[in-house]
């Protein structure tokens, strides 16, 4: 499994790179996960960190069997650009 961690206490998926953490907040209801916000530290923006975070979330969704509804504009656009990840959308 990817380096993306599920920080259930904070309600977010996290990816650490260069000592900094990019994250996607979520609300979970059983096997349904809504992602309302994705954030990458300014220093990591433009490096692909947020995309790797999303890839890791998709990997977790497939492994754990949950479906995703992206309400964050970044996450929504990421899914639109990655047709191979459509299988995890709710």
N, CA, C and O atoms as a CHARMM CRD file, in Angstrom:
* protein
*
  360
    1    1 UNK  N      0.84200  -1.19000   0.00000 PROA 1      0.00000
    2    1 UNK  CA     0.00000   0.00000   0.00000 PROA 1      0.00000
    3    1 UNK  C      0.88500   1.25000   0.00000 PROA 1      0.00000
    4    1 UNK  O      2.02200   1.23100   0.47100 PROA 1      0.00000
    5    2 UNK  N      0.34000   2.31100  -0.53000 PROA 2      0.00000
    6    2 UNK  CA     1.06200   3.57800  -0.65900 PROA 2      0.00000
    7    2 UNK  C      1.39500   4.19100   0.70100 PROA 2      0.00000
    8    2 UNK  O      0.99100   3.69000   1.75000 PROA 2      0.00000
    9    3 UNK  N      2.13800   5.27900   0.64700 PROA 3      0.00000
   10    3 UNK  CA     2.53000   5.98000   1.86900 PROA 3      0.00000
   11    3 UNK  C      1.40000   6.85600   2.41600 PROA 3      0.00000
   12    3 UNK  O      1.57400   7.50800   3.44600 PROA 3      0.00000
   13    4 UNK  N      0.25300   6.88100   1.74600 PROA 4      0.00000
   14    4 UNK  CA    -0.87800   7.67900   2.23200 PROA 4      0.00000
   15    4 UNK  C     -1.44600   7.02000   3.48000 PROA 4      0.00000
   16    4 UNK  O     -1.76900   5.83200   3.49300 PROA 4      0.00000
   17    5 UNK  N     -1.55700   7.83000   4.52500 PROA 5      0.00000
   18    5 UNK  CA    -2.06000   7.32800   5.80600 PROA 5      0.00000
   19    5 UNK  C     -3.46200   7.85300   6.05100 PROA 5      0.00000
   20    5 UNK  O     -3.80900   8.96000   5.64000 PROA 5      0.00000
   21    6 UNK  N     -4.25600   7.04600   6.72200 PROA 6      0.00000
   22    6 UNK  CA    -5.59600   7.44800   7.11300 PROA 6      0.00000
   23    6 UNK  C     -5.52900   7.90700   8.56600 PROA 6      0.00000
   24    6 UNK  O     -5.45700   7.08700   9.48100 PROA 6      0.00000
   25    7 UNK  N     -5.55200   9.19800   8.76700 PROA 7      0.00000
   26    7 UNK  CA    -5.52500   9.76100  10.11600 PROA 7      0.00000
   27    7 UNK  C     -6.97900   9.94400  10.55200 PROA 7      0.00000
   28    7 UNK  O     -7.54800  11.02500  10.40600 PROA 7      0.00000
   29    8 UNK  N     -7.56700   8.88300  11.08400 PROA 8      0.00000
   30    8 UNK  CA    -8.99300   8.90900  11.45700 PROA 8      0.00000
   31    8 UNK  C     -9.26800   9.91100  12.57700 PROA 8      0.00000
   32    8 UNK  O    -10.35500  10.48800  12.62900 PROA 8      0.00000
   33    9 UNK  N     -8.31300  10.12500  13.46400 PROA 9      0.00000
   34    9 UNK  CA    -8.51800  11.09100  14.54800 PROA 9      0.00000
   35    9 UNK  C     -8.75000  12.50300  14.00200 PROA 9      0.00000
   36    9 UNK  O     -9.54100  13.26800  14.55300 PROA 9      0.00000
   37   10 UNK  N     -8.05700  12.83300  12.92100 PROA 10     0.00000
   38   10 UNK  CA    -8.19500  14.17600  12.32500 PROA 10     0.00000
   39   10 UNK  C     -9.14100  14.17900  11.13300 PROA 10     0.00000
   40   10 UNK  O     -9.43000  15.23700  10.57400 PROA 10     0.00000
   41   11 UNK  N     -9.63000  12.99000  10.73500 PROA 11     0.00000
   42   11 UNK  CA   -10.55200  12.90300   9.61100 PROA 11     0.00000
   43   11 UNK  C     -9.92000  13.32100   8.30300 PROA 11     0.00000
   44   11 UNK  O    -10.48600  14.10300   7.54000 PROA 11     0.00000
   45   12 UNK  N     -8.70900  12.77500   8.05100 PROA 12     0.00000
   46   12 UNK  CA    -8.05100  13.13600   6.80000 PROA 12     0.00000
   47   12 UNK  C     -7.04800  12.07300   6.37200 PROA 12     0.00000
   48   12 UNK  O     -6.49900  11.33500   7.19000 PROA 12     0.00000
   49   13 UNK  N     -6.83000  12.02100   5.06300 PROA 13     0.00000
   50   13 UNK  CA    -5.76800  11.20300   4.49300 PROA 13     0.00000
   51   13 UNK  C     -4.54700  12.10200   4.40000 PROA 13     0.00000
   52   13 UNK  O     -4.66200  13.28700   4.08700 PROA 13     0.00000
   53   14 UNK  N     -3.37000  11.53200   4.67600 PROA 14     0.00000
   54   14 UNK  CA    -2.15200  12.34100   4.70300 PROA 14     0.00000
   55   14 UNK  C     -1.03600  11.68900   3.89400 PROA 14     0.00000
   56   14 UNK  O     -0.91200  10.46500   3.84500 PROA 14     0.00000
   57   15 UNK  N     -0.23500  12.52900   3.26700 PROA 15     0.00000
   58   15 UNK  CA     0.95900  12.08700   2.55300 PROA 15     0.00000
   59   15 UNK  C      2.09300  13.01100   2.96800 PROA 15     0.00000
   60   15 UNK  O      2.02600  14.22400   2.77000 PROA 15     0.00000
   61   16 UNK  N      3.12800  12.42600   3.54000 PROA 16     0.00000
   62   16 UNK  CA     4.27900  13.22000   3.95600 PROA 16     0.00000
   63   16 UNK  C      5.36100  13.14800   2.88600 PROA 16     0.00000
   64   16 UNK  O      5.74600  12.06800   2.43800 PROA 16     0.00000
   65   17 UNK  N      5.83900  14.32000   2.48800 PROA 17     0.00000
   66   17 UNK  CA     6.95200  14.43000   1.53300 PROA 17     0.00000
   67   17 UNK  C      7.82900  15.59400   1.97800 PROA 17     0.00000
   68   17 UNK  O      7.32300  16.66000   2.32800 PROA 17     0.00000
   69   18 UNK  N      9.11900  15.39200   1.96300 PROA 18     0.00000
   70   18 UNK  CA    10.08700  16.42600   2.34800 PROA 18     0.00000
   71   18 UNK  C      9.79100  16.98100   3.73400 PROA 18     0.00000
   72   18 UNK  O     10.00600  18.16600   3.98900 PROA 18     0.00000
   73   19 UNK  N      9.30100  16.13300   4.62400 PROA 19     0.00000
   74   19 UNK  CA     9.02400  16.53600   5.99200 PROA 19     0.00000
   75   19 UNK  C      7.75300  17.35700   6.16400 PROA 19     0.00000
   76   19 UNK  O      7.46900  17.83500   7.26200 PROA 19     0.00000
   77   20 UNK  N      6.99300  17.52300   5.09800 PROA 20     0.00000
   78   20 UNK  CA     5.74900  18.28900   5.13600 PROA 20     0.00000
   79   20 UNK  C      4.57700  17.36900   4.80300 PROA 20     0.00000
   80   20 UNK  O      4.76400  16.31800   4.19100 PROA 20     0.00000
   81   21 UNK  N      3.37400  17.76300   5.20600 PROA 21     0.00000
   82   21 UNK  CA     2.21600  16.90500   5.02100 PROA 21     0.00000
   83   21 UNK  C      1.15400  17.54000   4.14100 PROA 21     0.00000
   84   21 UNK  O      0.64500  18.62200   4.43500 PROA 21     0.00000
   85   22 UNK  N      0.83000  16.85200   3.06200 PROA 22     0.00000
   86   22 UNK  CA    -0.32500  17.20800   2.24300 PROA 22     0.00000
   87   22 UNK  C     -1.47300  16.36000   2.77100 PROA 22     0.00000
   88   22 UNK  O     -1.26100  15.24400   3.24600 PROA 22     0.00000
   89   23 UNK  N     -2.69400  16.89300   2.68800 PROA 23     0.00000
   90   23 UNK  CA    -3.81000  16.13000   3.24700 PROA 23     0.00000
   91   23 UNK  C     -5.10500  16.36500   2.48400 PROA 23     0.00000
   92   23 UNK  O     -5.27000  17.35400   1.77000 PROA 23     0.00000
   93   24 UNK  N     -6.01500  15.41600   2.66400 PROA 24     0.00000
   94   24 UNK  CA    -7.37000  15.53000   2.13200 PROA 24     0.00000
   95   24 UNK  C     -8.31700  15.25600   3.28400 PROA 24     0.00000
   96   24 UNK  O     -8.37600  14.13700   3.79200 PROA 24     0.00000
   97   25 UNK  N     -9.06100  16.27700   3.69800 PROA 25     0.00000
   98   25 UNK  CA   -10.06700  16.07900   4.73800 PROA 25     0.00000
   99   25 UNK  C    -11.15800  15.17700   4.19200 PROA 25     0.00000
  100   25 UNK  O    -11.41000  15.15800   2.98700 PROA 25     0.00000
  101   26 UNK  N    -11.79900  14.43900   5.06600 PROA 26     0.00000
  102   26 UNK  CA   -12.90900  13.60300   4.62200 PROA 26     0.00000
  103   26 UNK  C    -13.96300  13.46100   5.69800 PROA 26     0.00000
  104   26 UNK  O    -13.71200  13.67400   6.88400 PROA 26     0.00000
  105   27 UNK  N    -15.16000  13.09200   5.24500 PROA 27     0.00000
  106   27 UNK  CA   -16.26000  12.69800   6.11900 PROA 27     0.00000
  107   27 UNK  C    -16.62000  11.28900   5.68500 PROA 27     0.00000
  108   27 UNK  O    -16.89200  11.04700   4.50900 PROA 27     0.00000
  109   28 UNK  N    -16.62300  10.36500   6.62500 PROA 28     0.00000
  110   28 UNK  CA   -16.86700   8.95700   6.30000 PROA 28     0.00000
  111   28 UNK  C    -18.19600   8.51600   6.89100 PROA 28     0.00000
  112   28 UNK  O    -18.51000   8.79000   8.05000 PROA 28     0.00000
  113   29 UNK  N    -18.96900   7.82000   6.05700 PROA 29     0.00000
  114   29 UNK  CA   -20.21700   7.21800   6.49800 PROA 29     0.00000
  115   29 UNK  C    -20.22000   5.79000   5.95300 PROA 29     0.00000
  116   29 UNK  O    -20.61400   5.54700   4.81300 PROA 29     0.00000
  117   30 UNK  N    -19.77800   4.86300   6.77900 PROA 30     0.00000
  118   30 UNK  CA   -19.66000   3.47900   6.32900 PROA 30     0.00000
  119   30 UNK  C    -18.63800   3.36900   5.21200 PROA 30     0.00000
  120   30 UNK  O    -17.46700   3.69700   5.40200 PROA 30     0.00000
  121   31 UNK  N    -19.07900   2.90700   4.04500 PROA 31     0.00000
  122   31 UNK  CA   -18.17500   2.74500   2.90200 PROA 31     0.00000
  123   31 UNK  C    -18.27900   3.91100   1.92000 PROA 31     0.00000
  124   31 UNK  O    -17.94500   3.77200   0.74300 PROA 31     0.00000
  125   32 UNK  N    -18.74200   5.05800   2.41300 PROA 32     0.00000
  126   32 UNK  CA   -18.82000   6.25800   1.58300 PROA 32     0.00000
  127   32 UNK  C    -17.94700   7.33800   2.21000 PROA 32     0.00000
  128   32 UNK  O    -18.08000   7.64900   3.39300 PROA 32     0.00000
  129   33 UNK  N    -17.05400   7.90700   1.40400 PROA 33     0.00000
  130   33 UNK  CA   -16.14500   8.95500   1.86700 PROA 33     0.00000
  131   33 UNK  C    -16.33700  10.20000   0.99800 PROA 33     0.00000
  132   33 UNK  O    -16.21800  10.13600  -0.22500 PROA 33     0.00000
  133   34 UNK  N    -16.63300  11.32200   1.63800 PROA 34     0.00000
  134   34 UNK  CA   -16.75100  12.60600   0.94400 PROA 34     0.00000
  135   34 UNK  C    -15.46200  13.37700   1.20000 PROA 34     0.00000
  136   34 UNK  O    -15.02400  13.50400   2.34400 PROA 34     0.00000
  137   35 UNK  N    -14.86000  13.88700   0.14000 PROA 35     0.00000
  138   35 UNK  CA   -13.62200  14.67000   0.25900 PROA 35     0.00000
  139   35 UNK  C    -13.94600  16.12600  -0.07500 PROA 35     0.00000
  140   35 UNK  O    -14.07200  16.48100  -1.24700 PROA 35     0.00000
  141   36 UNK  N    -14.08300  16.98400   0.97200 PROA 36     0.00000
  142   36 UNK  CA   -14.41900  18.39000   0.74500 PROA 36     0.00000
  143   36 UNK  C    -13.21200  19.31900   0.59900 PROA 36     0.00000
  144   36 UNK  O    -13.36900  20.47400   0.20500 PROA 36     0.00000
  145   37 UNK  N    -12.01400  18.82900   0.91100 PROA 37     0.00000
  146   37 UNK  CA   -10.86300  19.73400   0.89300 PROA 37     0.00000
  147   37 UNK  C     -9.56300  18.95500   0.73700 PROA 37     0.00000
  148   37 UNK  O     -9.32400  17.97700   1.44500 PROA 37     0.00000
  149   38 UNK  N     -8.72300  19.40000  -0.20100 PROA 38     0.00000
  150   38 UNK  CA    -7.37500  18.85300  -0.38700 PROA 38     0.00000
  151   38 UNK  C     -6.40900  20.01900  -0.27100 PROA 38     0.00000
  152   38 UNK  O     -6.63000  21.08200  -0.85200 PROA 38     0.00000
  153   39 UNK  N     -5.33300  19.81200   0.48700 PROA 39     0.00000
  154   39 UNK  CA    -4.36900  20.90100   0.68100 PROA 39     0.00000
  155   39 UNK  C     -2.94600  20.37000   0.67500 PROA 39     0.00000
  156   39 UNK  O     -2.64200  19.33500   1.26700 PROA 39     0.00000
  157   40 UNK  N     -2.09400  21.10200  -0.00400 PROA 40     0.00000
  158   40 UNK  CA    -0.66900  20.79200  -0.03800 PROA 40     0.00000
  159   40 UNK  C      0.07800  22.01400   0.47500 PROA 40     0.00000
  160   40 UNK  O     -0.27700  23.14000   0.12500 PROA 40     0.00000
  161   41 UNK  N      1.10900  21.81900   1.30100 PROA 41     0.00000
  162   41 UNK  CA     1.88100  22.97700   1.76300 PROA 41     0.00000
  163   41 UNK  C      2.41700  23.77100   0.56300 PROA 41     0.00000
  164   41 UNK  O      2.77600  23.17700  -0.45400 PROA 41     0.00000
  165   42 UNK  N      2.47300  25.09400   0.67100 PROA 42     0.00000
  166   42 UNK  CA     2.92000  25.93400  -0.44700 PROA 42     0.00000
  167   42 UNK  C      4.23500  25.47300  -1.08700 PROA 42     0.00000
  168   42 UNK  O      4.38100  25.53200  -2.30800 PROA 42     0.00000
  169   43 UNK  N      5.18300  25.02100  -0.27900 PROA 43     0.00000
  170   43 UNK  CA     6.48300  24.58800  -0.81000 PROA 43     0.00000
  171   43 UNK  C      6.33500  23.37100  -1.72400 PROA 43     0.00000
  172   43 UNK  O      7.13700  23.19200  -2.64000 PROA 43     0.00000
  173   44 UNK  N      5.32100  22.53200  -1.48700 PROA 44     0.00000
  174   44 UNK  CA     5.13100  21.31700  -2.28100 PROA 44     0.00000
  175   44 UNK  C      4.21800  21.52800  -3.48400 PROA 44     0.00000
  176   44 UNK  O      4.10700  20.64000  -4.32900 PROA 44     0.00000
  177   45 UNK  N      3.57600  22.66100  -3.57800 PROA 45     0.00000
  178   45 UNK  CA     2.66300  22.90700  -4.69800 PROA 45     0.00000
  179   45 UNK  C      3.43300  22.93200  -6.00600 PROA 45     0.00000
  180   45 UNK  O      4.51900  23.50500  -6.09500 PROA 45     0.00000
  181   46 UNK  N      2.86100  22.31000  -7.00800 PROA 46     0.00000
  182   46 UNK  CA     3.50700  22.23900  -8.31300 PROA 46     0.00000
  183   46 UNK  C      4.48700  21.08800  -8.44000 PROA 46     0.00000
  184   46 UNK  O      5.12300  20.93800  -9.48300 PROA 46     0.00000
  185   47 UNK  N      4.62600  20.27000  -7.40000 PROA 47     0.00000
  186   47 UNK  CA     5.57000  19.14500  -7.44000 PROA 47     0.00000
  187   47 UNK  C      4.88400  17.79800  -7.66000 PROA 47     0.00000
  188   47 UNK  O      5.55200  16.76900  -7.76100 PROA 47     0.00000
  189   48 UNK  N      3.55200  17.80300  -7.73400 PROA 48     0.00000
  190   48 UNK  CA     2.82200  16.55500  -7.92300 PROA 48     0.00000
  191   48 UNK  C      2.41100  15.87200  -6.63100 PROA 48     0.00000
  192   48 UNK  O      1.84200  14.78100  -6.66200 PROA 48     0.00000
  193   49 UNK  N      2.68800  16.49100  -5.50900 PROA 49     0.00000
  194   49 UNK  CA     2.36400  15.88300  -4.21400 PROA 49     0.00000
  195   49 UNK  C      0.86600  15.63100  -4.07500 PROA 49     0.00000
  196   49 UNK  O      0.46000  14.54200  -3.67000 PROA 49     0.00000
  197   50 UNK  N      0.04300  16.62000  -4.40500 PROA 50     0.00000
  198   50 UNK  CA    -1.40800  16.44700  -4.26500 PROA 50     0.00000
  199   50 UNK  C     -1.90900  15.32800  -5.17400 PROA 50     0.00000
  200   50 UNK  O     -2.80500  14.57600  -4.79100 PROA 50     0.00000
  201   51 UNK  N     -1.34900  15.21100  -6.35800 PROA 51     0.00000
  202   51 UNK  CA    -1.72100  14.12400  -7.26300 PROA 51     0.00000
  203   51 UNK  C     -1.34000  12.76300  -6.69300 PROA 51     0.00000
  204   51 UNK  O     -2.10600  11.80500  -6.79700 PROA 51     0.00000
  205   52 UNK  N     -0.16400  12.68000  -6.09500 PROA 52     0.00000
  206   52 UNK  CA     0.25500  11.41200  -5.46800 PROA 52     0.00000
  207   52 UNK  C     -0.63500  11.09000  -4.26700 PROA 52     0.00000
  208   52 UNK  O     -0.92500   9.92600  -3.99300 PROA 52     0.00000
  209   53 UNK  N     -1.06700  12.13900  -3.54900 PROA 53     0.00000
  210   53 UNK  CA    -2.00800  11.94400  -2.45200 PROA 53     0.00000
  211   53 UNK  C     -3.29900  11.33600  -2.98500 PROA 53     0.00000
  212   53 UNK  O     -3.80500  10.36700  -2.41900 PROA 53     0.00000
  213   54 UNK  N     -3.83300  11.89200  -4.06000 PROA 54     0.00000
  214   54 UNK  CA    -5.07600  11.37900  -4.64100 PROA 54     0.00000
  215   54 UNK  C     -4.89900   9.94100  -5.13100 PROA 54     0.00000
  216   54 UNK  O     -5.78600   9.11000  -4.93900 PROA 54     0.00000
  217   55 UNK  N     -3.76900   9.64300  -5.75800 PROA 55     0.00000
  218   55 UNK  CA    -3.51100   8.27200  -6.20300 PROA 55     0.00000
  219   55 UNK  C     -3.51800   7.31200  -5.02500 PROA 55     0.00000
  220   55 UNK  O     -4.05500   6.20800  -5.12200 PROA 55     0.00000
  221   56 UNK  N     -2.92600   7.72700  -3.91600 PROA 56     0.00000
  222   56 UNK  CA    -2.89400   6.89400  -2.72300 PROA 56     0.00000
  223   56 UNK  C     -4.27100   6.69500  -2.11900 PROA 56     0.00000
  224   56 UNK  O     -4.58300   5.62200  -1.60300 PROA 56     0.00000
  225   57 UNK  N     -5.09500   7.73500  -2.18500 PROA 57     0.00000
  226   57 UNK  CA    -6.46600   7.61800  -1.67700 PROA 57     0.00000
  227   57 UNK  C     -7.24600   6.62400  -2.52700 PROA 57     0.00000
  228   57 UNK  O     -7.99700   5.80500  -1.99600 PROA 57     0.00000
  229   58 UNK  N     -7.07200   6.69300  -3.83100 PROA 58     0.00000
  230   58 UNK  CA    -7.74900   5.74500  -4.72800 PROA 58     0.00000
  231   58 UNK  C     -7.28100   4.31900  -4.43600 PROA 58     0.00000
  232   58 UNK  O     -8.08900   3.39100  -4.41000 PROA 58     0.00000
  233   59 UNK  N     -5.99400   4.15100  -4.21900 PROA 59     0.00000
  234   59 UNK  CA    -5.44800   2.83500  -3.87700 PROA 59     0.00000
  235   59 UNK  C     -6.08800   2.30100  -2.59000 PROA 59     0.00000
  236   59 UNK  O     -6.45600   1.12900  -2.51500 PROA 59     0.00000
  237   60 UNK  N     -6.21400   3.15400  -1.59400 PROA 60     0.00000
  238   60 UNK  CA    -6.85100   2.75300  -0.33100 PROA 60     0.00000
  239   60 UNK  C     -8.32100   2.40700  -0.55800 PROA 60     0.00000
  240   60 UNK  O     -8.82100   1.42400  -0.01100 PROA 60     0.00000
  241   61 UNK  N     -9.01200   3.21300  -1.36400 PROA 61     0.00000
  242   61 UNK  CA   -10.43200   2.96100  -1.63700 PROA 61     0.00000
  243   61 UNK  C    -10.61300   1.58400  -2.26400 PROA 61     0.00000
  244   61 UNK  O    -11.51600   0.83800  -1.88300 PROA 61     0.00000
  245   62 UNK  N     -9.76600   1.25000  -3.21400 PROA 62     0.00000
  246   62 UNK  CA    -9.86000  -0.06800  -3.84700 PROA 62     0.00000
  247   62 UNK  C     -9.57100  -1.17900  -2.84900 PROA 62     0.00000
  248   62 UNK  O    -10.27300  -2.19000  -2.82600 PROA 62     0.00000
  249   63 UNK  N     -8.55800  -1.00400  -2.03500 PROA 63     0.00000
  250   63 UNK  CA    -8.16400  -2.04400  -1.07200 PROA 63     0.00000
  251   63 UNK  C     -9.19600  -2.20900   0.03800 PROA 63     0.00000
  252   63 UNK  O     -9.42800  -3.32200   0.51000 PROA 63     0.00000
  253   64 UNK  N     -9.81500  -1.10900   0.45600 PROA 64     0.00000
  254   64 UNK  CA   -10.73400  -1.13700   1.59900 PROA 64     0.00000
  255   64 UNK  C    -12.20300  -1.18700   1.18200 PROA 64     0.00000
  256   64 UNK  O    -13.07900  -1.39100   2.02200 PROA 64     0.00000
  257   65 UNK  N    -12.47200  -1.00300  -0.10800 PROA 65     0.00000
  258   65 UNK  CA   -13.83300  -1.12600  -0.61800 PROA 65     0.00000
  259   65 UNK  C    -14.74000   0.07100  -0.41200 PROA 65     0.00000
  260   65 UNK  O    -15.96100  -0.07400  -0.46400 PROA 65     0.00000
  261   66 UNK  N    -14.17200   1.26400  -0.17600 PROA 66     0.00000
  262   66 UNK  CA   -15.05500   2.42000  -0.03000 PROA 66     0.00000
  263   66 UNK  C    -15.14800   3.19900  -1.34100 PROA 66     0.00000
  264   66 UNK  O    -14.29400   3.08000  -2.22000 PROA 66     0.00000
  265   67 UNK  N    -16.20400   3.99400  -1.44400 PROA 67     0.00000
  266   67 UNK  CA   -16.45000   4.83700  -2.61500 PROA 67     0.00000
  267   67 UNK  C    -16.29600   6.29200  -2.20600 PROA 67     0.00000
  268   67 UNK  O    -16.50700   6.65100  -1.04800 PROA 67     0.00000
  269   68 UNK  N    -15.92500   7.12100  -3.17000 PROA 68     0.00000
  270   68 UNK  CA   -15.58000   8.51700  -2.90300 PROA 68     0.00000
  271   68 UNK  C    -16.50700   9.48000  -3.64400 PROA 68     0.00000
  272   68 UNK  O    -16.84300   9.27800  -4.81100 PROA 68     0.00000
  273   69 UNK  N    -16.90600  10.52400  -2.93700 PROA 69     0.00000
  274   69 UNK  CA   -17.57200  11.66400  -3.56000 PROA 69     0.00000
  275   69 UNK  C    -16.66300  12.86800  -3.34300 PROA 69     0.00000
  276   69 UNK  O    -16.52200  13.33800  -2.21400 PROA 69     0.00000
  277   70 UNK  N    -16.04300  13.37500  -4.41700 PROA 70     0.00000
  278   70 UNK  CA   -15.18600  14.55400  -4.27900 PROA 70     0.00000
  279   70 UNK  C    -16.01000  15.83000  -4.39500 PROA 70     0.00000
  280   70 UNK  O    -16.62500  16.07300  -5.43300 PROA 70     0.00000
  281   71 UNK  N    -16.03100  16.64600  -3.34500 PROA 71     0.00000
  282   71 UNK  CA   -16.71800  17.93400  -3.41500 PROA 71     0.00000
  283   71 UNK  C    -15.71800  19.08100  -3.49500 PROA 71     0.00000
  284   71 UNK  O    -16.09700  20.21100  -3.80600 PROA 71     0.00000
  285   72 UNK  N    -14.47300  18.81000  -3.22300 PROA 72     0.00000
  286   72 UNK  CA   -13.38400  19.78100  -3.37600 PROA 72     0.00000
  287   72 UNK  C    -13.11300  19.96100  -4.87500 PROA 72     0.00000
  288   72 UNK  O    -13.08700  18.98200  -5.62100 PROA 72     0.00000
  289   73 UNK  N    -12.91600  21.18700  -5.30800 PROA 73     0.00000
  290   73 UNK  CA   -12.68700  21.43400  -6.73600 PROA 73     0.00000
  291   73 UNK  C    -11.43900  20.71300  -7.24400 PROA 73     0.00000
  292   73 UNK  O    -11.43500  20.20200  -8.36400 PROA 73     0.00000
  293   74 UNK  N    -10.37700  20.66600  -6.43000 PROA 74     0.00000
  294   74 UNK  CA    -9.16900  19.96800  -6.87100 PROA 74     0.00000
  295   74 UNK  C     -9.45300  18.47500  -7.04500 PROA 74     0.00000
  296   74 UNK  O     -9.11900  17.89400  -8.07700 PROA 74     0.00000
  297   75 UNK  N    -10.06800  17.85700  -6.03700 PROA 75     0.00000
  298   75 UNK  CA   -10.33800  16.41300  -6.10200 PROA 75     0.00000
  299   75 UNK  C    -11.28100  16.09300  -7.25600 PROA 75     0.00000
  300   75 UNK  O    -11.08200  15.10600  -7.96300 PROA 75     0.00000
  301   76 UNK  N    -12.30800  16.92300  -7.45100 PROA 76     0.00000
  302   76 UNK  CA   -13.25600  16.71700  -8.54500 PROA 76     0.00000
  303   76 UNK  C    -12.53200  16.75100  -9.88700 PROA 76     0.00000
  304   76 UNK  O    -12.72300  15.87000 -10.72500 PROA 76     0.00000
  305   77 UNK  N    -11.70300  17.76700 -10.08400 PROA 77     0.00000
  306   77 UNK  CA   -10.95100  17.90800 -11.33300 PROA 77     0.00000
  307   77 UNK  C     -9.96200  16.76400 -11.51100 PROA 77     0.00000
  308   77 UNK  O     -9.78300  16.26800 -12.62400 PROA 77     0.00000
  309   78 UNK  N     -9.31700  16.34000 -10.42600 PROA 78     0.00000
  310   78 UNK  CA    -8.36800  15.23100 -10.50400 PROA 78     0.00000
  311   78 UNK  C     -9.07500  13.98200 -11.02100 PROA 78     0.00000
  312   78 UNK  O     -8.55800  13.29600 -11.90300 PROA 78     0.00000
  313   79 UNK  N    -10.25000  13.68400 -10.47600 PROA 79     0.00000
  314   79 UNK  CA   -10.99000  12.50100 -10.93300 PROA 79     0.00000
  315   79 UNK  C    -11.42800  12.64600 -12.38800 PROA 79     0.00000
  316   79 UNK  O    -11.42400  11.66100 -13.12600 PROA 79     0.00000
  317   80 UNK  N    -11.79700  13.83000 -12.80800 PROA 80     0.00000
  318   80 UNK  CA   -12.20000  14.03700 -14.19700 PROA 80     0.00000
  319   80 UNK  C    -11.02600  13.75700 -15.14000 PROA 80     0.00000
  320   80 UNK  O    -11.22200  13.26200 -16.24900 PROA 80     0.00000
  321   81 UNK  N     -9.81300  14.07500 -14.69700 PROA 81     0.00000
  322   81 UNK  CA    -8.62100  13.86600 -15.52600 PROA 81     0.00000
  323   81 UNK  C     -8.07600  12.43600 -15.45900 PROA 81     0.00000
  324   81 UNK  O     -7.27600  12.04100 -16.30700 PROA 81     0.00000
  325   82 UNK  N     -8.49500  11.67200 -14.47500 PROA 82     0.00000
  326   82 UNK  CA    -7.98500  10.30900 -14.27700 PROA 82     0.00000
  327   82 UNK  C     -9.11800   9.30900 -14.43800 PROA 82     0.00000
  328   82 UNK  O     -9.69300   8.83100 -13.46100 PROA 82     0.00000
  329   83 UNK  N     -9.42200   9.00500 -15.68400 PROA 83     0.00000
  330   83 UNK  CA   -10.52400   8.09500 -16.00600 PROA 83     0.00000
  331   83 UNK  C    -10.30700   6.70700 -15.40000 PROA 83     0.00000
  332   83 UNK  O    -11.26800   5.98400 -15.14000 PROA 83     0.00000
  333   84 UNK  N     -9.05200   6.34100 -15.17800 PROA 84     0.00000
  334   84 UNK  CA    -8.74200   5.02900 -14.59900 PROA 84     0.00000
  335   84 UNK  C     -9.12100   4.93100 -13.12500 PROA 84     0.00000
  336   84 UNK  O     -9.05600   3.85000 -12.54000 PROA 84     0.00000
  337   85 UNK  N     -9.51500   6.04700 -12.52300 PROA 85     0.00000
  338   85 UNK  CA    -9.89400   6.04600 -11.10900 PROA 85     0.00000
  339   85 UNK  C    -11.41100   6.15100 -10.91400 PROA 85     0.00000
  340   85 UNK  O    -11.88400   6.21500  -9.78000 PROA 85     0.00000
  341   86 UNK  N    -12.16100   6.16800 -11.99600 PROA 86     0.00000
  342   86 UNK  CA   -13.61100   6.33800 -11.91600 PROA 86     0.00000
  343   86 UNK  C    -14.30900   5.22400 -11.14800 PROA 86     0.00000
  344   86 UNK  O    -15.41200   5.42000 -10.63700 PROA 86     0.00000
  345   87 UNK  N    -13.68000   4.06500 -11.06200 PROA 87     0.00000
  346   87 UNK  CA   -14.31500   2.91800 -10.39000 PROA 87     0.00000
  347   87 UNK  C    -14.52200   3.13200  -8.90000 PROA 87     0.00000
  348   87 UNK  O    -15.30900   2.40900  -8.28800 PROA 87     0.00000
  349   88 UNK  N    -13.84200   4.10200  -8.29700 PROA 88     0.00000
  350   88 UNK  CA   -14.01000   4.33300  -6.85500 PROA 88     0.00000
  351   88 UNK  C    -14.96800   5.48500  -6.55000 PROA 88     0.00000
  352   88 UNK  O    -15.19600   5.81200  -5.38500 PROA 88     0.00000
  353   89 UNK  N    -15.52300   6.09400  -7.58500 PROA 89     0.00000
  354   89 UNK  CA   -16.46300   7.18000  -7.35600 PROA 89     0.00000
  355   89 UNK  C    -17.82500   6.64000  -6.94400 PROA 89     0.00000
  356   89 UNK  O    -18.27700   5.61100  -7.44500 PROA 89     0.00000
  357   90 UNK  N    -18.47300   7.35100  -6.02100 PROA 90     0.00000
  358   90 UNK  CA   -19.80900   6.95400  -5.55500 PROA 90     0.00000
  359   90 UNK  C    -20.84400   7.34600  -6.59700 PROA 90     0.00000
  360   90 UNK  O    -22.03600   7.10400  -6.40500 PROA 90     0.00000
